Amino acid sequence: MFRTPQAVLRVGKLKSIEHLKTAARHNSRAAAVLNADPNKTVEILQGEASPEAVVELALSKIGSQKIRSDAVIAGDIILSASPSYFRPEDPQNYGYWQQKHLVLWESASADWLEEHVGKNILQTSLHLDEATPHIHCLWVPIDSKGRLSYRNTEFGGSRGALSKLQDSYAAAVAHLGIERGIKFSPARHQKIRQYYTAVNSTETVLDLNSWLPPPEPQETATNYRQRSIAALQPGSDTINRMLGERLRAVGQQELEREKAIAAQKYREQVERELATEKAGAIALTEKISLLSQFAGCCFVLAERLQADLKTNAVVGSQWQFRVRGECVEIKNRQGFELSAARSDFAGSIARLEPERLQQLVEFSVMLQAAAGDRLAKRQQNSSPEL
């Protein structure tokens, strides 16, 4: 079975103060919750504890601005992870978790919430009274300009915006061994009310009274047992076949899920490699361009120095440039030094780091200006600055 822990991030919109108050009552357990264990706790990690205080804080943050009839008053963020993270040895042991895993996940999740909705948080609560630990965060969507606008926050807009948030949250808990789920998966979370309706539906309950034969007068327990087995056997065979088919279907689904996640990881790796190769190609192209500019400039200046100035050097306060036979020497006071034969000059500077190569290109511009100035003033024995 598939056991790689997956990050869980869901967002909800609350479009009225009453909806916000109802969510706060649920999250703080001011109202009864059918699937919650009353012997376990809900911890308020940040913000207000009572539903009334949550509403008051929201109204104070919204202030006097006019609220549109279709405005989102608040958001409800749910953060969690697969049961296999909290209880890796027994994911089906609902209501149990490893404390160390819980503490690390809680800290990483709280940091993520602080980064994305910190100043707008109304209440953050940790729910430990249901099957798997999870966090609810109620927040008011005040944008960067101080306006109530869910659309203008990073949670609003398209489905792609939610996908980016899920990427971000998965990255925040990746160091815990929790991975992102499949992007744009068609899977949907079942609403709690629908879940309980399905669970309590009589259509899903096997009524043995309708299957077992009525006992006959004076019938022994042994005979009744044999008749009951004979009556139940066809149904039992059918149920066993259905369970077998379901098991195979679930196994196939998990296999497809693993393949999808592996394909997604491979695609992301290829994208990173392509991006790296593209950046490397751009850097190489720029380096070749700088290389050709500098090589050409240096040897043109060397020929001008030798022919017009009858000298092989330009020495300034910062840089020195000399031509010794077939060798070019370049130095500065910060420790830069390059000495290369004319035949290997291009290869020598090609091995330099891009930053140092850029310094040489800037130097070549300075050198050209200095050499030109020196040619103009060669009768005055002046030394241009480099």
Disulfide bonds with the S-S distance in Angstrom:
none
